[in-house]
Amino acid sequence: MVNLRKVAVIGCGNVGASIAFHIVERSMFSEMVLIDINKEKTEGEAMDLSHGLPYVAPMEIYAGDYKDIADAAIIIITSGAAQKPGETRIDLVKKNSAIMASIIDQIAAVKPEGILLIVSNPVDVLTHVALKRSGLPKNRVFGSGTVLDTARLKYLLASRLHVDSRNVHTVIIGEHGDTEFPVNSIANVSGIPLYDFFALENQDGYEAMLAEIQEDVRTSAYEIIKKKGATYYGIAMAVGKICRSIVSDEKSMLPVSVELEGEYGLSGLSISVPCIVGKNGVEQVLEMPLNVQERRELKKSADSLKKVIASIDQ
């Protein structure tokens, strides 16, 4: 039986450790098992996190093994080779698809009943690998997708518009990477269509500004990696939001990476599109209205991912 108060984090590098820290701070679970090929580091992370428990809700945190995850409600997978400066997410695919396959085989051996949340990059390709390798239903195997990219877009738009970023409603879809794009046709600020809001603010040259923001979102991970070596705080908070939506059954609309079966005219790949995320994982794929240019961009992104998938299937 699934323990709704138990989470597992596989991979305790910067991303995994940051996710674990965020989960502890938000008191979403009462039990967390950490797994990594470096057992000693995992034990150290568990000790470090446990020492802060007097200041948050009670929780059991420990370094474990795959046998410990069978009843976990959510299994978060962050393991993989790190992205190096100048290296695209797609450059990582051959190394990390092999790592993912090995992890999924070990997970499948314990017959998990919970949800597999893929965070490792390139997340869309690895979500596809994890789904096919695990044999689990697609609602229980999905990736963090463009949840972080969407947050970056909201933050940058809000900064330019001088409004609370929580009032900006928009979404990035497609590959979590170089071919992602914002769906500006549905973007709004507290219900006011984005382009109408620009008019209210008497802002000119907004098309150039939107193009600049889109490029900033697309390249922000590379910039962070260049400056500090890796990105991990933002994705930790994004994964935290996905976990809250599952454990609290929030039914949040989130652009997670999910295997498509005809939606948007696409199939045979995992890609980030808006979905309803709740206690059963991905409960619905939302086929939002896209204009002609946005449909063209989505197909371009899907074609790019399919080429990568074909290369690892050979």
C-alpha positions, 0 to 999 in steps of 0.5 A: 500500500502507498504511504502518502506521507513518504517520499524518496529522492534518488540522486543526492547531488546539488539538485537532489539535496536542494529538493530534499532540503525544500521538502523538509522545510515545507513539511510535506512528508513524514518520511524521506529516504535518500538514495545515491551511488555515493552511500557515505554522502547520502548518509551525510545529507540525511544527518545534516537535514535531520539536525534541523528537525527541531525547527520544523515538523517531525520527519524521519530522514535516512539513507536507504536502498531501492527496497525502501522505496516500494511504498513511497508516494513519490519517487523523485529521480535526479541522478545523472551526469552534470551539465557542463559549461557550454554543454546543451541538455541534449548533449547529455542524452546518451550518458543519462539515458543509460543511467536512467535505464539502470535506475528504472530497472532497480525501481521496477524490481521492487514494484513501486506503487507510487509516482515517478517524478523525473527531474534528470536532464534532458528531462523530456527524453529521460521521461520517455525512457523511464516510462517505456522502461518501467511499464507503468501507466503514463499518469504515474511517470512524468517529468518536471518539464517546463515548470521552472522555465514557466516560473522564470518567465513569470518572474521576468515578465513581472519585473518588466511590468512592475507587478506581483509575479503571482499575478502573471499567468502564462506558460512555457511549453515544448522541450525543456531546453533550446526549442521551448517557447511561451504561449503568449496568446493566452498570457494574462495579468490577473485576467487582463490579456497580456497585450491589453495590459501593455496598452494599459501601461502605455508600453511600446516596443513590447514585442521586442521585449517579449522576444528578449525575455523569451531568450533570457528564459531559454538561456538562463540555465546556461548563464547560471551554470557559467556563473556558479557551476550548476542550477538547483534552488529554482528546480527544487522549488519547482519540484516542491510545487509539483509534490504539493499538487500531488500530496494535497490533490491540488489539481494544479495546472502545471506544464510537466513533461508527459507522454503524448498519445495524439494530443496536439497531433503528437505521439511517441514522445514526452514533451512539456504541455499543461496538465492537471496534476493531483493525487493520481499524478497527471490526471488530464493532459490539457490541449490548450488552444494555440495559434498557428505560429505556436502550433508550428513552434510546438511541432518544431520542438517535438521534431527535435526531441524525436530525433534525439529519441531515435538516436538512443533507440538505435 
